[in-house]
Amino acid sequence: MDRIPILRMGDLLLVTIQFELHDRLVMAMQDDLMRLIAETGARGVLIDISALDLVDSFTARVIANTAEMARMMDAETVLVGMQPAVAITLVELGLSFHGVYTALNAEKGVQLLKKIRGPLTGESSDDTAGE
């Protein structure tokens, strides 16, 4: 079975979904992500869905549940890169990502995580450090 790659960047985990999801794959992603949060002590998770043209109700529910599970394990989740058509479809279906932070792209997602959690590993709280 294919797996969705999860990259570690300090105490941040980056999930980049590059292809359409099926139910088993999204559940495997959830399991892999929970295991990696426990193993690494990650404080933040970015889930990049910019390559997805469609998010069905099951996938939306799993992503929302994953964010809630991550929060219980002391990691905040930011969903990034949502396409306009995906947002429209989710709203029309009455689905939402309650309790899930969203950002337009990964850069803004990292900024949001820093605002929520403070500096990430290896970063100084003083932006001028090292100059």
Backbone bond lengths (Angstrom), bond angles and torsions (degrees), N, CA, C in turn:
res aa  C-N    CA-C-N  psi(-1)  N-CA   C-N-CA  omega(-1)  CA-C   N-CA-C  phi
1 M - - - 1.451 - - 1.524 108.87 -
2 D 1.309 116.56 139.40 1.460 121.44 175.23 1.518 109.98 -65.60
3 R 1.328 115.97 154.44 1.457 122.39 176.57 1.520 108.21 -126.30
4 I 1.302 115.92 150.87 1.451 121.48 174.38 1.519 106.90 -87.78
5 P 1.337 117.54 126.27 1.464 119.14 -178.53 1.525 111.25 -68.26
6 I 1.326 114.86 139.75 1.458 122.19 175.89 1.519 106.50 -124.43
7 L 1.327 115.60 116.63 1.455 121.20 -177.31 1.514 110.37 -100.91
8 R 1.332 115.96 140.34 1.458 121.04 175.91 1.520 108.91 -98.78
9 M 1.330 115.93 130.03 1.462 122.72 176.79 1.529 106.28 -131.22
10 G 1.335 117.02 91.40 1.460 120.24 -174.05 1.510 109.07 65.98
11 D 1.331 117.29 -126.25 1.464 119.21 177.87 1.528 111.64 -102.32
12 L 1.326 114.37 30.85 1.461 122.77 176.88 1.531 108.40 -119.47
13 L 1.323 116.56 137.17 1.462 121.37 173.25 1.522 108.24 -109.97
14 L 1.317 116.29 131.89 1.456 122.43 -179.09 1.527 109.00 -113.28
15 V 1.328 115.06 120.08 1.461 122.64 177.90 1.521 106.34 -108.20
16 T 1.329 116.61 114.94 1.457 120.66 179.74 1.520 108.64 -112.86
17 I 1.317 115.49 109.54 1.457 121.00 -178.81 1.519 107.70 -89.13
18 Q 1.333 115.96 114.55 1.462 121.64 -172.95 1.523 113.87 -102.47
19 F 1.325 117.69 -5.62 1.456 120.46 -176.37 1.524 108.94 -149.10
20 E 1.329 115.90 162.99 1.465 120.83 -178.76 1.530 109.94 -59.23
21 L 1.302 115.09 142.45 1.456 121.35 -176.05 1.521 111.80 -94.36
22 H 1.320 115.44 146.85 1.458 120.52 167.97 1.525 106.41 -117.19
23 D 1.309 116.94 166.83 1.462 121.06 -170.31 1.529 113.61 -56.94
24 R 1.314 118.11 -45.82 1.471 120.35 -179.42 1.518 112.01 -64.14
25 L 1.309 116.41 -37.88 1.465 120.90 -178.78 1.525 111.34 -67.09
26 V 1.325 117.02 -42.73 1.463 119.40 -179.48 1.541 110.05 -68.45
27 M 1.318 117.66 -34.08 1.469 120.03 176.26 1.535 111.11 -69.49
28 A 1.331 116.92 -37.93 1.468 120.44 176.36 1.526 110.26 -64.50
29 M 1.347 116.95 -38.82 1.458 120.57 177.16 1.527 110.08 -60.60
30 Q 1.324 116.35 -44.64 1.459 120.51 179.62 1.528 110.52 -60.05
31 D 1.330 117.25 -47.12 1.466 120.92 178.98 1.524 111.58 -61.27
32 D 1.335 116.94 -46.55 1.463 121.21 -179.92 1.528 111.16 -61.15
33 L 1.314 116.11 -41.96 1.463 120.49 -178.08 1.525 111.27 -66.86
34 M 1.317 118.11 -43.06 1.469 120.75 178.42 1.536 110.68 -63.02
35 R 1.327 116.21 -41.43 1.462 120.16 178.51 1.525 110.96 -62.54
36 L 1.342 116.62 -43.72 1.462 120.26 -178.97 1.528 112.50 -69.50
37 I 1.321 117.99 -34.83 1.469 119.44 175.08 1.519 109.60 -61.35
38 A 1.325 116.52 -44.66 1.468 120.62 179.49 1.526 111.67 -64.55
39 E 1.333 116.74 -41.68 1.467 120.51 -177.48 1.525 113.28 -72.08
40 T 1.330 116.87 -36.39 1.471 120.28 -172.18 1.522 113.94 -101.43
41 G 1.330 117.19 -16.80 1.456 119.93 -174.75 1.523 112.38 69.93
42 A 1.315 116.79 26.81 1.470 121.34 -179.33 1.522 110.43 -54.46
43 R 1.322 115.53 140.97 1.465 122.13 179.45 1.517 112.22 -102.08
44 G 1.327 116.64 -12.89 1.451 120.56 -178.80 1.514 111.51 -147.45
45 V 1.339 114.66 150.67 1.460 122.01 178.97 1.522 107.79 -133.60
46 L 1.321 116.25 129.04 1.460 121.68 171.19 1.524 107.13 -109.24
47 I 1.319 116.25 126.69 1.462 120.68 174.59 1.523 106.82 -112.89
48 D 1.330 116.04 111.29 1.457 122.43 -176.81 1.527 109.26 -95.60
49 I 1.340 115.48 113.45 1.467 120.65 179.79 1.531 111.24 -111.67
50 S 1.316 117.31 22.58 1.467 121.05 -176.02 1.523 113.06 -61.78
51 A 1.328 118.88 -23.06 1.466 121.11 -179.83 1.529 112.27 -85.56
52 L 1.338 117.40 -5.31 1.463 119.90 -176.93 1.520 111.49 -91.37
53 D 1.326 115.29 128.98 1.464 121.29 174.70 1.522 110.92 -93.66
54 L 1.341 116.28 -12.60 1.455 121.57 -175.67 1.519 109.24 -146.12
55 V 1.322 116.53 135.50 1.460 122.20 171.69 1.521 105.71 -129.56
56 D 1.334 116.92 116.50 1.466 119.52 -178.73 1.529 109.72 -83.96
57 S 1.333 115.59 174.22 1.462 120.53 -174.78 1.525 112.10 -64.53
58 F 1.322 118.29 -36.13 1.466 120.70 178.98 1.523 110.36 -65.46
59 T 1.325 116.73 -47.17 1.469 120.85 179.73 1.526 110.50 -61.73
60 A 1.329 117.23 -43.22 1.469 120.54 178.58 1.522 110.81 -60.19
61 R 1.313 116.74 -43.33 1.470 121.03 179.44 1.529 111.02 -64.38
62 V 1.332 117.55 -42.58 1.459 120.74 179.70 1.532 110.70 -64.61
63 I 1.332 117.26 -41.89 1.466 119.71 178.45 1.526 110.27 -62.64
64 A 1.339 117.46 -44.10 1.468 120.65 178.45 1.533 110.71 -62.34
65 N 1.328 117.08 -43.57 1.468 120.54 178.51 1.526 111.33 -65.15
66 T 1.326 116.15 -37.74 1.464 120.69 178.67 1.523 110.18 -62.11
67 A 1.326 116.90 -43.25 1.468 120.55 178.68 1.526 110.54 -63.01
68 E 1.322 117.05 -39.55 1.467 120.24 178.65 1.532 110.67 -66.04
69 M 1.331 116.61 -42.52 1.465 120.50 177.53 1.521 110.90 -62.39
70 A 1.337 116.19 -43.32 1.464 120.67 179.56 1.531 110.01 -60.58
71 R 1.337 116.78 -42.71 1.466 120.64 179.21 1.525 110.26 -60.94
72 M 1.324 117.09 -38.14 1.467 120.63 178.25 1.524 111.07 -65.67
73 M 1.340 115.78 -22.74 1.466 121.22 178.68 1.531 110.90 -100.26
74 D 1.350 116.63 17.40 1.464 124.70 174.92 1.521 113.80 70.19
75 A 1.333 116.31 34.16 1.467 121.05 174.81 1.522 108.33 -130.03
76 E 1.316 116.57 130.99 1.460 121.06 176.63 1.527 109.21 -89.38
77 T 1.321 116.11 148.92 1.458 122.28 -178.78 1.520 110.03 -117.53
78 V 1.333 115.71 136.47 1.454 121.75 173.44 1.527 107.47 -124.06
79 L 1.313 115.55 125.25 1.456 122.54 176.93 1.522 107.39 -91.68
80 V 1.320 117.14 124.46 1.463 120.46 -174.71 1.524 111.25 -124.00
81 G 1.341 114.53 154.63 1.459 121.30 171.62 1.510 116.20 79.73
82 M 1.331 118.12 21.64 1.462 119.31 -179.24 1.532 110.43 -65.18
83 Q 1.318 115.87 127.92 1.455 122.41 177.30 1.528 109.36 -72.61
84 P 1.340 117.92 147.53 1.472 120.24 179.12 1.534 113.01 -54.16
85 A 1.325 117.24 -41.15 1.467 120.13 -179.01 1.528 111.49 -63.26
86 V 1.323 117.03 -34.60 1.466 121.13 178.07 1.525 109.31 -67.06
87 A 1.329 117.11 -46.48 1.468 121.05 179.38 1.531 110.54 -59.89
88 I 1.326 116.48 -44.59 1.465 121.09 179.97 1.523 110.67 -61.01
89 T 1.325 115.90 -46.94 1.469 120.60 -179.02 1.524 111.09 -62.04
90 L 1.323 117.22 -44.77 1.464 120.17 -179.39 1.526 111.32 -61.28
91 V 1.318 116.70 -42.89 1.462 120.64 179.29 1.525 110.37 -65.94
92 E 1.333 117.19 -43.92 1.464 120.75 179.89 1.529 111.94 -62.78
93 L 1.330 116.75 -32.55 1.462 120.84 178.24 1.527 112.32 -82.68
94 G 1.335 116.38 -5.56 1.458 120.31 -178.67 1.515 113.37 78.30
95 L 1.329 116.50 18.84 1.464 121.28 -179.92 1.526 109.74 -98.79
96 S 1.297 115.32 149.43 1.468 118.48 175.88 1.517 108.56 -151.21
97 F 1.302 115.28 167.41 1.457 121.73 178.13 1.528 107.95 -104.91
98 H 1.338 117.17 67.71 1.461 120.70 -179.72 1.521 110.23 -57.56
99 G 1.314 115.79 130.62 1.457 120.76 178.38 1.515 114.46 78.51
100 V 1.327 117.48 3.50 1.458 120.86 178.78 1.525 107.86 -105.23
101 Y 1.326 116.26 124.21 1.457 120.29 175.27 1.524 108.72 -71.76
102 T 1.333 116.90 147.39 1.457 120.84 176.23 1.526 109.15 -130.27
103 A 1.321 115.28 152.98 1.462 122.33 176.07 1.519 107.69 -146.50
104 L 1.328 115.56 156.36 1.470 119.89 -177.00 1.517 113.16 -65.66
105 N 1.339 117.40 -36.54 1.468 120.60 -177.84 1.520 109.58 -149.45
106 A 1.331 115.91 176.03 1.465 120.94 -176.05 1.525 112.11 -63.15
107 E 1.324 117.33 -39.60 1.464 120.25 -179.79 1.530 110.69 -60.41
108 K 1.324 116.92 -46.35 1.465 120.53 178.68 1.522 110.74 -69.11
109 G 1.330 116.74 -30.09 1.462 120.42 176.39 1.514 112.02 -65.25
110 V 1.328 117.06 -42.54 1.465 121.14 177.25 1.531 109.81 -63.94
111 Q 1.324 117.04 -42.32 1.469 120.67 177.93 1.532 110.49 -59.97
112 L 1.324 116.68 -41.11 1.456 120.72 178.91 1.526 110.92 -65.22
113 L 1.326 117.07 -43.31 1.469 120.06 177.50 1.528 111.22 -60.81
114 K 1.328 117.23 -40.60 1.467 120.66 177.93 1.521 110.47 -62.36
115 K 1.327 116.35 -38.43 1.460 120.89 179.55 1.532 110.25 -66.71
116 I 1.324 115.91 -40.44 1.468 121.47 -178.12 1.527 111.33 -74.86
117 R 1.349 116.26 -47.99 1.465 121.79 -169.78 1.521 114.33 -103.55
118 G 1.318 118.04 -12.12 1.456 120.21 -174.37 1.522 109.63 89.39
119 P 1.333 117.06 -175.18 1.472 120.28 -177.53 1.530 111.50 -57.32
120 L 1.317 115.55 141.73 1.458 120.96 176.91 1.520 109.08 -85.28
121 T 1.317 117.71 165.27 1.459 122.79 -177.22 1.517 111.95 -48.43
122 G 1.311 115.71 134.92 1.458 120.81 176.62 1.503 113.27 84.19
123 E 1.329 117.44 1.19 1.458 120.58 -179.77 1.519 109.03 -112.12
124 S 1.303 115.98 147.17 1.450 122.16 176.12 1.517 108.72 -91.73
125 S 1.333 116.68 147.85 1.453 119.23 176.35 1.527 110.35 -73.08
126 D 1.354 116.80 -14.13 1.443 122.08 177.30 1.531 107.83 -98.21
127 D 1.330 117.39 111.85 1.463 121.45 -175.72 1.531 113.29 -63.18
128 T 1.341 118.30 -15.38 1.450 120.42 -179.06 1.518 112.55 -94.69
129 A 1.323 117.47 1.49 1.463 120.50 -178.71 1.523 109.75 -59.96
130 G 1.298 116.17 138.00 1.462 121.68 176.82 1.510 113.14 85.44
131 E 1.321 119.06 0.50 1.470 120.28 179.44 1.510 109.75 -88.46
